[in-house]
Amino acid sequence: MIEDKQRWNERYEASPMPEHVTPIIEKYIEHVNVGQAIDLACGTGRNTHFLAAKGFDVDAVDISDYALKLVKNSPTINKIDADLDKYNITPKKYDLIVNMNYLNRRLVSQMKDALKPGGVIIFETFIVAHGDFKIPTMNLDYLLRKNELLHSFIGLDVIYYEERVDTNLKGERVKVASIVVKKG
Ligand SMILES: C[S@@+](CC[C@H](N)C(=O)[O-])C[C@H]1O[C@@H](n2cnc3c(N)ncnc32)[C@H](O)[C@@H]1O
């Protein structure tokens, strides 16, 4: 959606994203065969840069052209300016799919089909929460339900799953779910 592009460009101009890799990727990267990766909704590329440094070829997809300009130019990083509401992930192409702080349920079955045998998905984003929690949006389309990731990736081997309370960049309490799954 054009509004998404504009909204995210404005958000990035107002407050830059952190540059450190998401901890769950750093922790589980050793479970993945180095090869072809895709970073869905890559933002300014903190995880893309980490994966490229580890030797992956990375397709880095985002709708924000402002953010993509901040992704490093490298022969092993393929920047894709696309709307993930419409973009289709190539089947059987990836050793690793990462999806951090973004939810698009349309992509779940495509993510499973896009893995090579032995391929891994690392997925982490916010869960709907009540009471003393900050949620990034009131739109339930963008928030996970309890245990949703476990159900979404049924059929794959679960290496790790957790729902936890975390702290966002502003020091506010948030609820997050994380999963690492492998195609057998
Ligand atoms: C919270 S940021 C997360 C960025 C990155 N994954 C990270 O953890 O640093 C969410 C990202 O989703 C992207 N995004 C939102 N809607 C999108 C869409 N329809 N298609 C592609 N990217 C989208 C935004 O531009 C933004 O970069």
The ligand as an SDF file (V2000), in Angstrom:
LIG
                    3D

 27 29  0  0  0  0  0  0  0  0999 V2000
    9.2950   -2.5600   12.8820 C   0  0  0  0  0  0  0  0  0  0  0  0
   10.0910   -2.4870   11.3200 S   0  0  0  0  0  0  0  0  0  0  0  0
   11.1460   -3.8980   11.4160 C   0  0  0  0  0  0  0  0  0  0  0  0
   12.3600   -3.7870   10.5480 C   0  0  0  0  0  0  0  0  0  0  0  0
   13.3590   -4.9480   10.6550 C   0  0  0  0  0  0  0  0  0  0  0  0
   12.7410   -6.2310   10.4320 N   0  0  0  0  0  0  0  0  0  0  0  0
   14.0650   -4.9190   11.9880 C   0  0  0  0  0  0  0  0  0  0  0  0
   13.7160   -5.7050   12.8860 O   0  0  0  0  0  0  0  0  0  0  0  0
   14.9750   -4.0910   12.1310 O   0  0  0  0  0  0  0  0  0  0  0  0
    8.8120   -3.0480   10.1930 C   0  0  0  0  0  0  0  0  0  0  0  0
    9.2030   -2.9540    8.7250 C   0  0  0  0  0  0  0  0  0  0  0  0
    8.1410   -3.4720    7.9280 O   0  0  0  0  0  0  0  0  0  0  0  0
    8.1130   -2.7520    6.7160 C   0  0  0  0  0  0  0  0  0  0  0  0
    6.7970   -2.9100    6.0940 N   0  0  0  0  0  0  0  0  0  0  0  0
    5.5960   -2.5280    6.5970 C   0  0  0  0  0  0  0  0  0  0  0  0
    4.6090   -2.8450    5.7430 N   0  0  0  0  0  0  0  0  0  0  0  0
    5.2040   -3.4460    4.6640 C   0  0  0  0  0  0  0  0  0  0  0  0
    4.7240   -4.0050    3.4320 C   0  0  0  0  0  0  0  0  0  0  0  0
    3.4200   -4.0050    3.1380 N   0  0  0  0  0  0  0  0  0  0  0  0
    5.6170   -4.5290    2.5720 N   0  0  0  0  0  0  0  0  0  0  0  0
    6.9560   -4.5300    2.8420 C   0  0  0  0  0  0  0  0  0  0  0  0
    7.4650   -4.0150    3.9910 N   0  0  0  0  0  0  0  0  0  0  0  0
    6.6020   -3.4930    4.8870 C   0  0  0  0  0  0  0  0  0  0  0  0
    8.4110   -1.3200    7.1490 C   0  0  0  0  0  0  0  0  0  0  0  0
    8.8410   -0.5040    6.0880 O   0  0  0  0  0  0  0  0  0  0  0  0
    9.4740   -1.5540    8.2220 C   0  0  0  0  0  0  0  0  0  0  0  0
   10.7590   -1.4850    7.6580 O   0  0  0  0  0  0  0  0  0  0  0  0
  1  2  1  0
  2  3  1  0
  2 10  1  0
  3  4  1  0
  4  5  1  0
  5  6  1  0
  5  7  1  0
  7  8  2  0
  7  9  1  0
 10 11  1  0
 11 12  1  0
 11 26  1  0
 12 13  1  0
 13 14  1  0
 13 24  1  0
 14 15  1  0
 14 23  1  0
 15 16  2  0
 16 17  1  0
 17 18  1  0
 17 23  2  0
 18 19  1  0
 18 20  2  0
 20 21  1  0
 21 22  2  0
 22 23  1  0
 24 25  1  0
 24 26  1  0
 26 27  1  0
M  CHG  2   2   1   9  -1
M  END
$$$$
